[in-house]
Amino acid sequence: MPIDVAVEKGICTIVINRPERLNALDAEHYHALAEAWCRVRDDAEIRVAVVTGAGDRSFTAGADIKSVLTDPPGYDEMWLTQRDQRLDHGIEVWKPIIAAINGYCLGGGMTLMLATDIRIASENATFSFAEVKRGLIGVTSHAYRQLPHAIAMEMFLTGDSIDARSAAHWGLVNKVVPQSQLMEAAIDYARHISLNAPLAVQAAKELALRSRDADLATALRMEQMFNRVLMATEDGKEGPAAFAEKRAPQFRGK
């Protein structure tokens, strides 16, 4: 399979499995990855997802230049906006997604990473928007929101790479660890999150992302409405009850 998907104890692990091509994505991989995101979105047993690349050289080098960039889809496909939706283009997945970035994170790899919620990088990870060196542009709108202006523009306009420590300094990643500890660190984050109330976690993510484009009054009103809904759920009652009874809560996502 071009994309390996496994689920264990509420954690879905997604592996881009094409190490011989630095996990570059062709049409088959994009399709399989879209199916994986749909599964994460729709499977109630999944609480958190971790995405990574096979091997230790590359998270993903982005779109496969030899296929995707030299044989682009027809103009008619530009309006098939609901087909093979990607994490950074259209599909709404409110469950937390953690990126375990091993090695190269280039072009479309940056696009994917920027659409995740928590990012762990190996010490050998490198990051770049190299599209300008190929006559194209990268995902500037997502990146510009997550980087200081001068740093974003330097990366966009030069196409040059930054290392893992620089990425952490500028807030692109949460943590840098040795390659041997990468998946362990990512899974630890996933386990920690999976212990929380699933509906509250998803609500927190949706509220955070939607409120970026809302005025403060609207964002605060959304927060009130989300909390009112959560208070009526089974988990919303279980949390306070467990606290009062001094026991670990048993959240069911209901």
VENWO-V556587 format. One record per backbone hydrogen bond with DSSP energy under -0.5 kcal/mol. CO is the residue of the C=O (numbers start at 0). NH is the residue of the N-H. E is the energy in kcal/mol with one decimal. If there is no record, write none. Layout:
# VENWO-V556587
co=CO nh=NH e=E
co=CO nh=NH e=E
This chain:
# VENWO-V556587
co=1 nh=16 e=-2.1
co=3 nh=14 e=-2.9
co=5 nh=12 e=-3.3
co=7 nh=10 e=-1.7
co=9 nh=11 e=-0.5
co=9 nh=46 e=-3.3
co=9 nh=47 e=-1.8
co=10 nh=7 e=-2.3
co=10 nh=12 e=-0.6
co=11 nh=13 e=-0.5
co=11 nh=49 e=-3.0
co=12 nh=5 e=-2.0
co=12 nh=14 e=-0.5
co=13 nh=15 e=-0.5
co=13 nh=51 e=-2.4
co=14 nh=3 e=-2.6
co=14 nh=16 e=-0.8
co=15 nh=17 e=-1.0
co=15 nh=53 e=-2.7
co=17 nh=20 e=-2.0
co=17 nh=22 e=-2.8
co=18 nh=21 e=-1.7
co=20 nh=23 e=-1.6
co=21 nh=60 e=-1.3
co=23 nh=25 e=-0.6
co=24 nh=63 e=-2.7
co=25 nh=29 e=-2.5
co=26 nh=30 e=-2.2
co=27 nh=31 e=-2.3
co=28 nh=32 e=-2.7
co=29 nh=33 e=-2.2
co=30 nh=34 e=-1.9
co=31 nh=35 e=-1.9
co=32 nh=36 e=-2.1
co=33 nh=37 e=-1.9
co=34 nh=38 e=-2.0
co=35 nh=39 e=-2.3
co=36 nh=40 e=-2.4
co=37 nh=41 e=-2.4
co=38 nh=42 e=-2.5
co=41 nh=43 e=-0.7
co=42 nh=45 e=-1.5
co=46 nh=95 e=-0.6
co=47 nh=11 e=-2.8
co=48 nh=97 e=-3.0
co=49 nh=13 e=-3.3
co=50 nh=99 e=-2.7
co=51 nh=15 e=-2.6
co=56 nh=103 e=-2.3
co=59 nh=105 e=-1.7
co=61 nh=24 e=-3.1
co=62 nh=64 e=-0.7
co=63 nh=66 e=-1.5
co=63 nh=67 e=-1.5
co=63 nh=68 e=-1.2
co=64 nh=69 e=-0.7
co=66 nh=70 e=-1.3
co=73 nh=76 e=-1.4
co=74 nh=77 e=-1.5
co=75 nh=78 e=-1.0
co=76 nh=79 e=-1.5
co=78 nh=80 e=-1.1
co=79 nh=82 e=-1.5
co=81 nh=84 e=-0.6
co=85 nh=88 e=-1.3
co=85 nh=90 e=-1.2
co=88 nh=85 e=-0.9
co=90 nh=92 e=-0.7
co=91 nh=93 e=-0.6
co=95 nh=48 e=-2.2
co=96 nh=116 e=-2.8
co=96 nh=117 e=-1.5
co=97 nh=50 e=-2.8
co=97 nh=99 e=-0.5
co=98 nh=100 e=-0.7
co=98 nh=119 e=-3.1
co=99 nh=52 e=-0.5
co=99 nh=101 e=-0.8
co=100 nh=102 e=-0.7
co=100 nh=121 e=-2.7
co=102 nh=125 e=-1.6
co=103 nh=58 e=-2.1
co=103 nh=59 e=-1.5
co=104 nh=127 e=-1.6
co=105 nh=108 e=-3.7
co=106 nh=109 e=-1.0
co=106 nh=110 e=-1.6
co=107 nh=111 e=-2.3
co=108 nh=112 e=-2.6
co=109 nh=113 e=-2.8
co=110 nh=114 e=-0.7
co=111 nh=114 e=-1.1
co=112 nh=115 e=-1.9
co=117 nh=98 e=-2.8
co=118 nh=173 e=-2.6
co=118 nh=174 e=-1.3
co=119 nh=100 e=-3.3
co=120 nh=176 e=-2.6
co=121 nh=124 e=-1.9
co=124 nh=163 e=-0.9
co=125 nh=104 e=-2.1
co=126 nh=161 e=-2.1
co=127 nh=106 e=-1.8
co=127 nh=129 e=-0.8
co=128 nh=131 e=-0.6
co=129 nh=132 e=-1.6
co=130 nh=133 e=-2.4
co=130 nh=135 e=-2.4
co=131 nh=134 e=-0.8
co=137 nh=139 e=-2.1
co=138 nh=142 e=-2.0
co=139 nh=143 e=-2.6
co=140 nh=144 e=-0.9
co=141 nh=145 e=-0.6
co=142 nh=145 e=-1.2
co=142 nh=146 e=-0.9
co=147 nh=151 e=-2.8
co=148 nh=152 e=-2.7
co=149 nh=153 e=-2.0
co=150 nh=154 e=-2.1
co=151 nh=155 e=-2.8
co=152 nh=156 e=-2.7
co=153 nh=157 e=-1.9
co=154 nh=158 e=-1.6
co=161 nh=126 e=-2.5
co=162 nh=166 e=-2.3
co=163 nh=167 e=-2.3
co=164 nh=168 e=-2.2
co=165 nh=169 e=-2.2
co=166 nh=171 e=-2.6
co=166 nh=172 e=-0.9
co=167 nh=170 e=-1.1
co=174 nh=120 e=-2.8
co=176 nh=122 e=-1.2
co=177 nh=180 e=-2.0
co=178 nh=181 e=-1.4
co=180 nh=184 e=-2.5
co=181 nh=185 e=-2.3
co=182 nh=186 e=-2.9
co=183 nh=187 e=-2.0
co=184 nh=188 e=-1.8
co=185 nh=189 e=-2.1
co=186 nh=190 e=-3.0
co=187 nh=191 e=-2.3
co=188 nh=192 e=-2.4
co=189 nh=193 e=-2.5
co=190 nh=194 e=-0.9
co=191 nh=194 e=-0.7
co=192 nh=195 e=-1.8
co=196 nh=200 e=-2.5
co=197 nh=201 e=-2.4
co=198 nh=202 e=-2.4
co=199 nh=203 e=-2.5
co=200 nh=204 e=-2.1
co=201 nh=205 e=-2.6
co=202 nh=206 e=-2.8
co=203 nh=207 e=-2.3
co=204 nh=208 e=-2.2
co=205 nh=209 e=-2.9
co=206 nh=210 e=-2.3
co=208 nh=211 e=-0.8
co=209 nh=212 e=-1.2
co=210 nh=213 e=-1.2
co=214 nh=218 e=-2.5
co=215 nh=219 e=-2.7
co=216 nh=220 e=-2.0
co=217 nh=221 e=-2.5
co=218 nh=222 e=-2.1
co=219 nh=223 e=-2.0
co=220 nh=224 e=-2.3
co=221 nh=225 e=-2.8
co=222 nh=226 e=-2.3
co=223 nh=227 e=-2.1
co=224 nh=228 e=-2.0
co=225 nh=229 e=-2.4
co=226 nh=230 e=-2.1
co=227 nh=231 e=-0.7
co=228 nh=231 e=-1.1
co=229 nh=232 e=-1.4
co=232 nh=236 e=-1.0
co=233 nh=236 e=-0.6
co=233 nh=237 e=-2.4
co=234 nh=238 e=-2.4
co=235 nh=239 e=-0.6
co=236 nh=240 e=-1.7
co=237 nh=241 e=-2.8
co=238 nh=242 e=-2.1
co=239 nh=243 e=-2.4
co=240 nh=244 e=-2.1
co=241 nh=246 e=-2.3
co=242 nh=245 e=-0.9
co=248 nh=250 e=-0.6
co=253 nh=233 e=-1.3
